[in-house]
Amino acid sequence: MQGNGARQTGTGTGTGSGSETGIEANVREILLGIGEDPEREGLVGTPGRVARAYKELTAGYHDDPVALVNGAVFTVDYDEMVVVRDVDFYSLCEHHLLPFYGHAHVAYLPKGRVIGLSKIPRIIEMFARRLQVQERMTVQIADLLEELVDPAGVAVVVEGIHLCSVMRGVRKENSRMVTSAMRGVFRDDEKTRAEFLGLVHGGSAL
């Protein structure tokens, strides 16, 4: 399991807290490069704050999927769709190191095994807290859930707003990106896929 979780990252393994000093030095160089004075009152603590922030924002590199799930996969006589929708996520685009954020919707069709409810948001969080592209993150979530539960199918839809195209470049503030990954019956059966998409986009009956 741990080997597969590492292979799925596709983005390296991070370097741990020992890199904070290096990050501080580089942030100082960035401040100098844009014409700022890193010794002025408002900026003197900024390199350290940025280093600590990046440690938190990239904590997913150091998460072990086995420890994260902590045995919370259970045998249950249930074979209907399980959907967890509107899970908030925040990530960093690996191209510009700017945030992208939004919601993830996840479903699976059990074959007698279910995963603890809190574990799906934790899986999303683990992959979001890395330098990412949304397409890869979507696939990683689907692949790990499929590996953990061995269901009849998995479906993931991620909707994201990317600040790299909102506050710079094309500056299209109302644009959002939608990605999906379908596995098993969600890929092969149009009715099952449509039921999932209807639950995600059709509003709640509660």
KATADA-V535620 format. One record per backbone hydrogen bond with DSSP energy under -1.0 kcal/mol. NH is the residue of the N-H (numbers start at 1). CO is the residue of the C=O. If there is no record, write none. Layout:
# KATADA-V535620
NH,CO / NH,CO
This chain:
# KATADA-V535620
5,1 / 6,2 / 7,3 / 8,4 / 19,16 / 20,17 / 23,19 / 24,20 / 25,21 / 26,22 / 27,23 / 28,24 / 29,25 / 30,26 / 31,27 / 32,28 / 33,29 / 34,30 / 35,32 / 36,31 / 40,37 / 43,40 / 44,40 / 46,43 / 49,45 / 50,46 / 51,47 / 52,48 / 53,49 / 54,50 / 55,51 / 56,52 / 57,53 / 58,54 / 59,56 / 60,129 / 61,58 / 62,59 / 63,60 / 68,64 / 69,65 / 70,66 / 72,69 / 73,71 / 74,114 / 76,112 / 78,76 / 82,108 / 84,106 / 87,104 / 89,102 / 91,100 / 92,130 / 93,98 / 94,132 / 97,93 / 100,91 / 101,161 / 102,89 / 103,159 / 104,87 / 105,157 / 106,84 / 107,155 / 108,82 / 109,153 / 112,78 / 114,74 / 116,72 / 119,116 / 122,118 / 123,119 / 124,120 / 125,121 / 126,122 / 127,123 / 128,124 / 129,125 / 130,128 / 132,92 / 137,133 / 138,134 / 139,135 / 140,136 / 141,137 / 142,138 / 143,139 / 144,140 / 145,141 / 146,142 / 147,143 / 148,144 / 149,145 / 150,146 / 152,109 / 155,107 / 156,181 / 157,105 / 158,179 / 159,103 / 160,177 / 161,101 / 163,99 / 165,162 / 167,163 / 171,168 / 172,165 / 175,172 / 177,160 / 179,158 / 181,156 / 183,154 / 185,152 / 186,183 / 187,184 / 188,184 / 189,185 / 193,189 / 194,190 / 195,191 / 196,192 / 197,193 / 198,194 / 199,195 / 200,196 / 201,197 / 202,198
